[in-house]
Amino acid sequence: MIPKNRPTPPGEFIKEDILNELGLTQAQLADILGVSYQTLNQLINEKNRLTATMALRLSRFTQTSPEMWLNLQLAVDLWDAYHSQETTKIEQIQPYVNLPNSYAL
């Protein structure tokens, strides 16, 4: 089920729950995570998606699971895809059980 409102992106969690809560700057957190300031900044500002490697770094730092971080990104990706121009094309795909005989295996 796709939520009505767009899920909170991982970068927003980083900004609110890590930077603001711990009083860290983006530069400090980037250094702690072993990534560039630009990499972290682009994630926070939704210029780039969260990668599996970043999920591992964040989970190590926050003592959470990488799956939690990846699920945050996945929720945003699915919501964005559902609300994209591709949705009309996707909705035209027929389920396997309804395929015409010409496509039968």
Secondary structure in CASP SS format (residue, H / E / C, confidence):
PFRMAT SS
TARGET T0000
AUTHOR 0000-0000-0000
METHOD secondary structure of the structure
MODEL  1
M C 1.00
I C 1.00
P C 1.00
K C 1.00
N C 1.00
R C 1.00
P C 1.00
T C 1.00
P C 1.00
P H 1.00
G H 1.00
E H 1.00
F H 1.00
I H 1.00
K H 1.00
E H 1.00
D H 1.00
I H 1.00
L H 1.00
N H 1.00
E H 1.00
L H 1.00
G C 1.00
L C 1.00
T C 1.00
Q H 1.00
A H 1.00
Q H 1.00
L H 1.00
A H 1.00
D H 1.00
I H 1.00
L H 1.00
G C 1.00
V C 1.00
S C 1.00
Y H 1.00
Q H 1.00
T H 1.00
L H 1.00
N H 1.00
Q H 1.00
L H 1.00
I H 1.00
N C 1.00
E C 1.00
K C 1.00
N C 1.00
R C 1.00
L C 1.00
T C 1.00
A H 1.00
T H 1.00
M H 1.00
A H 1.00
L H 1.00
R H 1.00
L H 1.00
S H 1.00
R H 1.00
F H 1.00
T H 1.00
Q C 1.00
T C 1.00
S C 1.00
P H 1.00
E H 1.00
M H 1.00
W H 1.00
L H 1.00
N H 1.00
L H 1.00
Q H 1.00
L H 1.00
A H 1.00
V H 1.00
D H 1.00
L H 1.00
W H 1.00
D H 1.00
A H 1.00
Y H 1.00
H C 1.00
S C 1.00
Q C 1.00
E C 1.00
T H 1.00
T H 1.00
K H 1.00
I H 1.00
E H 1.00
Q C 1.00
I C 1.00
Q C 1.00
P C 1.00
Y H 1.00
V H 1.00
N H 1.00
L C 1.00
P C 1.00
N H 1.00
S H 1.00
Y H 1.00
A C 1.00
L C 1.00
END
